[in-house]
Structure formats: C-alpha cells, structure tokens
Amino acid sequence: MIDFDVTMQRIKNLAEYEVQVTVPSTFSFRGQVPWDMHIMGNQAFVTIIAPSLTEARSRVEEYFNFKEE
C-alpha cells in the first residue's frame, strides 16, 4: 500500500511547466491530447503539471515519440 505521507508530499511538489519541443515530421495525433497544447509551425508549447521540469520534458517527448533529427 502506498504511504499517505509520501503521496501527499508528491502532490505538494507538483508544479506547472511549459515545455517547448520541435514536433517530429512523422507525428500525427492519436486520440485525446493529454495536456494543454498549442502548435505554431513545427514547435509545440505544452503546459503540463509534473514534479520537475525534467519529468515534464520527458513525458512530453515520450508523447511525441521524440527522436533527435
């Protein structure tokens, strides 16, 4: 069972981040968009709630199946 105090601490540490990524040319939308997002040209601006900027960026890159071009 998950410890209540650990869960509450994790919730308290959440913050809102805006992550900017280049949209891969092979990207296509599938289903619902999980975050507030707008795309201008080939740049996506994603607002996401996460415990750190590193995790926010990782989750956004995973969504876009990010690969360095």
Order of alpha helices (4+ residues) and beta strands (2+ residues): alpha-beta-beta-beta-alpha
